[in-house]
């Protein structure tokens, strides 16, 4: 075998080695990134720990904007899943909450349908504290915590998964069909009765205690037709 043949064979061998290395290591290094995914199916209400997560290599174009690092995932240990998470689903911080925020005794989740809502903040997020007012009476019906925002398919509408301040919430919670709040049965019935016009006397008395007190000139507010009533949802600062 002459010198040229030896060089040619060596170049072919090097090319083959380079192709094998690219397919085994190079392509993955350039096109895949490490993210954290669920190691198992995580049911809503499950307290997660390190064993709930694992790292996976995924194509860059399939990685969600709110993907977390391993350290961020470890910080979720001890928190509670707010929804069902499938095995291998990418982890988003907004899918978890503190154990202390679990529903307390005597409180449940109630839905406020979109037909009842006069106005709400576009940047509303689950976990926000809100005040609910009856309009046009401008009567405060109570303060509540948002449990979920639901779309027309009853799926939870999430935020960005980032630690946003109120004034930095540039993206709206799109496609919201209903707002679900944490409330006692009595508190929710107060909202329902106010919308239906069933509790005008009680609202009148509350208004008198707040505004009129012992003023002999105080007059009760004029109540609108129940068909004209709606709810104003106001985001409360923390």
N, C-alpha and C positions, 0 to 999 in steps of 0.2 A: 504494500500500500504506500503510495507516494505521499509527500508532505501535504499537497492540496487536498487529497482525499481525507487525511487525518483531520485537517482544520475544518473541512466541510462537515464531517461526522460530528466533531466536537460542537460546532455551532448549532447543528440540528438537535443534539442532545441538550444543549443549554436552552434552546428555544422550547423544547418539550418540558424541561424542568420549570422554566418560567411560566408556561401555560398552566402547568399543574399547580404551581404555587399560587398563581392568580385565582384559579378556580377554588382552591381550598382556603386561602387566607386573604388575598388581596381584595377580591370583590366584596367580601363581607366587611372588611375594614373600612372600605370607602362608601358603601351603600347602606349599611345597617348601623343602628345605634342601640345602646342598651337602655331599656326602660323597665319599670316595675309593673308586674301584672299580678293578678290574683292566682295564687298557687292552687286554690280549691274554689268550689262554689261557696260564696259567702251570702248567707241569708240576711235579709233585713232584720236588724236588732242584734246581730252577732257582735260580740266584743272581739276585736281582732288583736293578733299579736304577730311576732316576726314570722311564725310558720304560715301565716295567711298570705304571705307575699313571696314572690321570687323574681329574679331578673330574667329578662328575655331580650334577644336581639331581633329587632323589627326593621323593615324598610323605613327610611326617613320620612317618606311621603305618607305613611300610615300612622305616624305618631301624633297623638292629640296635643293641642297647644298647652294643656294643663298637666302634661305628664310630669311625674315626680321622680326625684332621685332616690337612691336607696336610703340615704340618711333621712330624707323627708318621709319615706314610707315607714321607717323605724319609729319616727316621732308619732305615727298614728297608733302605735301599740296602746291598747287600753281604751281606744275609742270605739264607738258603736256605728255599724253600717246603717245608713239611712235608707237603703234600698237593696234589692237583690243585685249581686255582682257575680257574673259568670266566671268560671275558671278561664284563665288566660286573658280576661278583659283588663285593659290598661287601668291603672289606679289614678283616681282624681281625688284630691283632698276634700272637695265639696261633697263627696259621697259619704263622709263620716262626720260624726258629731261627738261631743263630750258625753260621758255617761250621766253627768249632772244635768244634761238637757233632755234626758228621757222624760216621757210623759209621767207626771206625778199623779198620785191617787186623786180621784174626783175630776180629772181633766181628760178630755178626749179630743179627737180631731174632727172639726166640723167644716163643711164646705160653704163658701160664699159664692154663689153662681155669678157669672159675669153680667147677667141681666140685672143684678142688684147694684152693681158698682157704677157710681157716678164718675169717680176718678181714683186713680192709684198711681204711685210713682212707677215710671217705666223701668227703673233699675231695682225694683223690689227683689229681695232674695229670701230664701228660706232661712229662718233664724232671726230675721229682723223683728224688732218691736214696732208695733203700729197702734195708732189710735183710730177708732172707727166712729164716725159721726153720721147721724141721720140728717139727710138733706131733703128739703130746704130748711128744716127746722134748726139746723146747726147744733143739734143736741148730741153731746158725747154719750156714746153707748158703752164704752169701755176700752181698755188697753189690752192688746193680745200679742202673742208671738206667732209669726208665720211658720206653719209646719211644712207645707208644700205649696208649690205652684204647679198646676196641672194643665196639660194641653188637651186638645179635643179627644185624644186617645187615652186619657187618664194616665199618661206618663208624666213623671216629674220633670219639670223644666229647671235646669240648673244654671248657676252663674258660671264664671270663668274658672273657678277653682283657685283663684288667687286671693291674697289678702287685700281686698279693695277697701278704700275709704269711700264714704258715701258720694263725695264729689268727684271721685275718679271712676265712677261706674258709667262709662261711656256707652257700653252695649246694653240694650234693653233685654229683658227676659221675654223674648218673642213667643208668640203663639200661646199665650196664657189663656186658658178657657175658664178656670176657676181658681180661687184662692182658698187654701185650707188653713184654718187657724187652730191654735190650742186654746180650748175654753171649757169651762164647766157647762153642764147642761143648762143651768139657770142663766148663765151669761149669754149662751147662744139663743135661748128662747127669748131673751130680752131683745136681741137683734131681730129675730123672726117676728115677734109680736109688733115691734116698731114698724117693720116693713108692711105688715098686714093691717096695721091700724088697730091692733087688739089691746094695746097697752098705753093708750094716750093718757089715761088718768095717772098712771104711775110715772110717766115721763113728765107730766104736768107737775106732780108733787116734787120730783127731783129738781125740776127747774125752779120751783118756788123756794125750795130749801137753799139752792145755790145762789139765786139772784134776788128773790123777793124778801126772804126771811120774814120779818115782821112788818114789812112796809105795807101800810093799808092801801096804798095806791097801786100795788103790784097787780098786773093782769096776766092771766095765762097766755102763752103763745098761741097763735092761730095755727092749727094743724092742717097740713095739706091733704089732699085726697091721697089714699094709699097708692093709687095707680101712678102718682107723680113722684113717689118717694124713691130715694136711692141712697147709697152709702158712699161716703168720702173716706178713703183709707189714707192716713197720713203717716209717713215714716217718722219714727221718734229717734232723736239723737241719743247716743249712749253716754 
